[in-house]
Amino acid sequence: MVDELPEDVQQRMMEKLLGKVNAERIKTATKGFRPTPVIVAYEYYQLPKQLFRSWRIDRIENGRKDQHLANLDKESCLIEVEALRRKGFTVKQVPIGLEPTKAQREQARSAGQKRRRSIMDKLKDIKI
C-alpha cells in the first residue's frame, strides 16, 4: 500500500516517522541501515531591526536548524513556546543583540593588541 503512494508523500511519511536526517540517510544507505536517535529542540528569538511581528521560532533536529514559525508578536510566540514545553520539547530563548559600534570594535581590537604585546614581552627573554 505504501509503495503505491507518490514518492514525495513517501518521503514526508519517512521524515515524520524517522526524522529528516534518517530519511536522507535511508535513501543513500546500501545495507545495514541503523537509524540514529532524533534529538529535537526549539529556539526562539526576536529580530532586532523589526518593530512589529519580529519573533521567530526555529526547530533544531540533530543539529540542523529549520524555521518553525516566523513573524510572530511576543504574545503569540510565548503561547507557542508554552505549548511546545507542555509537549516535552526543550525550548530556549536566544538573545540577539545589535551589531557592535565602531568604538566597541576599536576597543576590542586594541585590547587584543595589548594582550599580544604583553605575551610577546614575557616570551622575549626565553631562548631556544
Protein Blocks (a to p, Z undefined) as FASTA:
>chain_A
ZZmpcfklmmmmmmmmnojklmmmmmmpmbhpacddddddddddddfkbmghpbccddde
ehiacdfbgciafklmmmmmmmmmmnopacddddddddddfklmmmmmmmmmmmmmmmmm
mmmmpcZZ
